[in-house]
């Protein structure tokens, strides 16, 4: 899943323009899990043959797709994929339903009401939930027949498979990272050094607030962003961050996580984030940063292209600050972020499930191509064989140079496997950012939730 939620508050339907003509063939795709297969092999074969005949006849087939479409990082790959699809599958038309900014709640509602789209972007949480209700197709056969598995980078192969060994979604993102962006021009204007310690950060916060500059614009309306804000602090006390909490190898009551919560409480009290952080959406927070109203911003590396386009050489990313210089140096190899078994999934009850599975794989490949060529993002799931249309932005080159030194990553919330903890870390981090909860209450509430 791209890893950035959208500022769209409702599902919008956009019909993409394609051409009608003869279509490609489809392959026989396994549906459901081994324990719950509703259709017999003969029925599946008959359905697949019927879909192939429909495709070969030139009959136009419309497939609904639920995915992100908000900014260039989501629009460019989608538009490119649609353009390529029109050539490869001229009889297929996509009906786009824009993913809502609600951490998967709209998609779950569509599933509950029998309106699940043919193809949908699924996070790890969605995959695990829909596996239980048999509303997500097993894509092993398509992944093999199309060569998708062979194209996966070795480091990303684990991202394609769920814990039961099946592929439920075609991932288009590889390992991704939470970056702490900053406006170099603002730091220079107020004679501030890039903070390495929390004391230095607090000094920056004080200076920016005194001059009417938001120190760090957070789009806290989205729980993943507040969870990431906590995670970048937690990694400086416990490198495993929220990943270890999700997997149960650490407890939020451990000293490092408690200290991280207390530090976040102190930063909130000092005014690091804007007062309305938890009611601010992505578009609003991004605009504050890109317009120079905010000095810093926390987002994924996918934001590099947009930040560079607006701020040019005045933007960079910093290593996360730490309690002291020794901790800062030691923590430079630990990043928040990571990969997950998320991507494009297929509704097994779709009237054209076999064709939808092929299209989902095709779109995934084209997403990866567009990200490499036009978004200058090499952190994709598969080897596309493509090159960027220009040099990497300086921040992406800096990240690329840092990759060999990274020894650990955590997770984005959409990659968390414990849904109870996922809900808790998002809600409680929002409470901590808003000042509603103290650090002790934050720790206690999460502990109560997971127990």
Residue pairs with C-beta under 8 A, 6 or more apart in sequence:
1 121
1 122
1 123
1 173
1 340
1 342
1 343
1 414
2 68
2 73
2 74
2 121
2 172
2 173
2 302
3 173
3 176
3 300
3 302
3 412
3 414
4 68
4 70
4 71
4 73
4 74
4 282
4 299
4 300
4 302
4 303
5 68
5 99
5 101
5 103
5 222
5 224
5 282
6 68
6 69
6 70
6 74
6 98
6 99
6 100
6 101
6 282
7 70
7 101
7 281
7 282
7 283
7 284
8 69
8 70
8 98
8 99
8 100
8 101
9 100
9 101
10 100
11 66
11 97
11 98
11 99
11 100
11 106
12 97
12 98
13 95
13 96
13 97
13 98
14 69
14 95
14 96
14 98
15 93
15 95
15 96
16 82
16 93
16 94
16 95
16 96
18 82
18 85
18 86
18 90
18 92
18 93
18 94
19 86
19 90
20 58
20 60
20 90
20 91
21 58
21 90
21 91
22 55
22 56
22 57
22 58
22 90
22 91
23 55
23 56
23 58
23 61
23 89
23 90
23 91
23 92
23 355
24 55
24 88
24 89
24 358
25 52
25 55
25 56
26 48
26 51
26 52
26 55
26 354
26 355
26 357
26 358
27 48
27 141
27 142
27 145
27 146
27 354
27 357
27 358
28 44
28 45
28 48
28 141
28 354
29 44
29 48
29 137
29 138
29 139
29 141
29 142
29 346
29 353
29 354
29 357
29 358
30 137
30 138
30 139
30 140
30 141
31 37
31 39
31 44
31 137
31 138
31 348
31 353
32 38
32 39
32 134
32 137
32 138
32 348
33 131
33 134
33 138
33 164
33 166
36 134
38 134
39 47
47 353
47 354
48 354
51 352
51 353
51 354
51 355
52 354
54 61
54 352
54 355
55 61
55 89
55 91
55 92
55 355
58 91
59 91
60 91
60 92
60 93
61 91
61 92
61 93
61 352
61 355
62 92
62 93
62 94
62 95
63 92
63 93
63 94
63 95
63 118
63 119
63 350
63 352
63 355
63 356
63 359
64 94
64 95
64 97
64 117
64 118
64 119
65 94
65 95
65 96
65 97
65 117
65 118
65 119
65 120
65 363
66 97
66 99
66 107
66 110
66 117
66 119
66 120
66 121
67 74
67 78
67 96
67 97
67 98
67 99
67 119
67 120
67 121
67 344
68 74
68 78
68 98
68 99
68 121
69 75
69 78
69 96
69 98
69 99
70 98
70 282
70 283
71 306
72 305
72 306
72 375
73 302
73 303
73 305
73 306
73 375
76 370
76 374
76 375
77 172
77 366
77 367
77 370
77 371
77 374
77 375
78 96
78 367
80 366
80 367
80 369
80 370
80 374
81 362
81 363
81 366
81 367
81 370
82 94
84 362
84 366
85 92
85 94
85 359
85 362
85 363
85 366
88 362
89 358
89 359
89 362
92 355
92 359
94 359
97 117
99 106
99 107
99 121
100 106
100 107
101 221
101 222
101 281
101 282
103 222
103 223
103 224
103 413
103 426
104 123
104 125
104 126
107 116
107 120
107 122
107 126
108 126
108 129
110 116
110 117
111 130
111 133
111 135
116 135
116 347
116 349
117 347
118 346
118 347
118 350
118 351
118 352
118 353
118 356
119 344
119 345
119 346
119 347
119 356
119 359
119 360
119 363
120 126
120 344
120 345
120 346
120 347
121 342
121 343
121 344
121 345
122 130
122 136
122 168
122 169
122 342
122 343
122 344
122 345
123 340
123 342
123 414
123 415
124 340
124 341
124 342
124 414
124 415
124 416
124 417
125 414
125 416
125 419
125 422
126 136
126 342
126 345
127 136
127 162
127 168
127 169
127 341
127 342
127 345
128 162
128 417
128 419
129 419
130 136
130 168
130 345
131 162
131 164
131 168
134 348
135 347
135 348
135 349
136 168
136 169
136 345
136 346
136 347
136 348
137 168
137 345
137 346
137 347
137 348
137 353
137 357
138 166
138 167
138 168
139 166
139 167
139 168
139 169
139 170
139 345
139 346
139 357
139 360
139 361
140 166
140 167
142 148
142 357
142 358
142 360
142 361
143 149
143 160
143 167
143 170
143 361
146 358
146 361
146 362
148 160
148 170
148 361
148 364
148 365
148 382
149 157
149 160
151 365
151 382
151 383
151 384
152 159
152 160
152 381
152 382
152 383
153 174
153 381
153 382
153 383
155 174
155 175
156 171
156 174
156 175
156 339
156 381
156 382
158 339
158 341
159 171
159 173
159 174
159 339
159 340
159 341
159 342
159 381
160 167
160 170
160 171
160 341
160 381
161 167
161 341
162 168
162 341
163 417
168 341
168 345
169 341
169 342
169 343
169 344
169 345
170 343
170 344
170 345
170 360
170 361
170 364
171 339
171 340
171 341
171 342
171 343
171 364
171 381
172 343
172 344
172 364
172 367
172 368
172 371
172 380
172 381
172 382
173 339
173 342
173 343
173 379
173 380
173 381
174 339
174 379
174 380
174 381
175 337
175 338
175 339
175 379
175 409
176 300
176 301
176 302
176 337
176 338
176 339
176 379
176 412
177 300
177 301
177 335
177 336
177 337
177 379
177 399
177 406
177 409
178 228
178 231
178 232
178 298
178 299
178 300
178 335
178 336
178 337
178 412
179 298
179 299
179 300
179 301
179 303
179 304
179 317
179 395
179 399
180 232
180 296
180 297
180 298
180 317
180 318
180 319
180 320
181 289
181 296
181 297
181 298
181 299
181 303
181 307
181 315
181 316
181 317
181 318
182 194
182 295
182 296
182 297
182 315
182 316
182 317
182 318
183 289
183 292
183 294
183 295
183 296
183 311
183 314
183 315
184 313
184 314
184 315
184 316
185 292
185 311
185 314
186 208
186 213
186 292
186 295
187 193
187 194
187 204
187 295
190 207
190 208
190 211
192 203
192 204
192 207
193 200
194 318
195 201
195 203
195 204
195 318
195 321
196 319
196 321
196 322
196 325
196 328
197 321
197 322
197 323
197 324
197 325
197 328
198 263
198 266
198 267
198 321
198 322
198 323
200 321
201 267
201 272
201 321
202 266
202 267
202 270
204 215
204 295
205 215
205 267
205 270
205 271
205 272
206 270
208 214
208 215
208 295
209 215
209 271
213 293
213 294
213 295
214 273
214 274
214 288
214 293
214 294
214 295
215 271
215 272
215 273
215 294
215 295
215 296
216 272
216 273
216 294
216 295
216 296
216 297
216 298
217 273
217 274
217 280
217 285
217 286
217 288
217 289
217 293
217 294
217 296
217 297
218 225
218 226
218 229
218 273
218 274
218 277
218 280
218 285
218 298
218 433
219 225
219 277
219 280
219 281
219 282
219 284
219 285
219 286
220 226
220 229
220 273
220 277
220 278
220 279
220 280
220 430
220 433
220 434
221 278
221 279
221 280
221 281
221 282
222 281
222 282
223 413
223 425
223 426
223 427
223 429
223 430
224 412
224 413
224 414
224 426
225 282
225 298
225 299
226 277
226 278
226 426
226 429
226 430
226 432
226 433
227 242
227 413
227 425
227 426
227 429
228 298
228 336
228 337
228 412
228 413
229 264
229 273
229 298
229 429
229 433
230 242
230 260
230 261
230 264
230 425
230 429
230 432
231 241
231 242
231 336
231 410
232 298
232 320
232 336
233 260
233 263
233 264
233 267
233 320
234 241
234 242
234 256
234 257
234 260
234 410
235 241
235 320
235 331
235 334
235 335
235 336
235 410
236 260
236 320
236 321
236 322
236 323
236 327
236 328
236 331
236 334
237 255
237 256
237 257
237 259
237 260
237 323
238 244
238 250
238 254
238 256
238 257
238 260
239 331
239 334
239 407
239 408
240 249
240 250
240 408
240 410
241 334
241 336
241 410
241 411
242 410
242 411
242 413
242 416
242 425
243 338
243 409
243 410
243 411
244 250
244 410
245 251
245 252
245 257
245 421
245 425
245 446
245 450
246 411
246 416
246 417
246 418
246 421
246 422
247 417
247 418
248 418
250 256
250 257
251 257
251 447
252 258
252 261
252 443
252 446
252 447
252 450
253 443
253 447
257 443
258 439
258 443
259 323
261 432
261 439
261 440
261 442
261 443
262 439
263 323
264 432
264 433
264 439
265 432
265 438
265 439
265 442
267 273
268 432
268 433
268 435
269 435
273 433
274 280
274 288
274 294
277 433
277 434
278 430
278 433
278 434
285 294
285 297
286 297
286 299
286 303
286 306
287 293
288 294
289 296
289 297
289 307
290 306
290 307
290 310
290 311
297 303
297 307
300 337
300 412
301 337
301 377
301 379
301 396
301 399
302 375
302 377
304 317
304 376
304 377
304 393
304 395
304 396
304 399
305 375
305 376
305 377
305 393
305 396
307 315
307 395
308 315
308 393
308 394
308 395
313 394
315 395
316 394
316 395
316 398
317 395
317 398
317 399
319 328
319 331
319 332
320 331
320 336
321 328
322 328
322 330
322 331
332 405
333 405
333 406
333 407
333 408
334 406
334 407
334 408
334 409
335 406
335 408
335 409
335 410
336 409
336 410
337 409
337 410
337 411
337 412
338 409
338 410
338 411
338 412
338 415
339 409
339 415
340 411
340 412
340 414
340 415
341 415
342 414
342 415
343 364
343 381
344 360
344 361
344 363
344 364
345 360
346 353
346 356
346 357
346 360
347 353
347 356
350 356
364 381
364 382
365 382
365 384
367 380
368 380
368 381
368 382
368 384
369 384
369 386
371 377
371 380
372 378
372 380
372 384
372 386
372 387
372 388
373 386
373 387
373 388
373 389
374 388
374 389
376 388
376 390
376 391
376 392
376 393
376 396
377 396
378 388
378 392
378 396
378 400
391 397
392 400
413 422
413 425
413 426
416 422
416 425
418 450
420 449
420 450
421 446
421 449
421 450
423 449
424 445
424 446
424 449
424 450
425 446
428 437
428 442
428 445
428 446
428 449
429 442
431 437
431 441
431 442
431 445
432 439
432 442
437 445
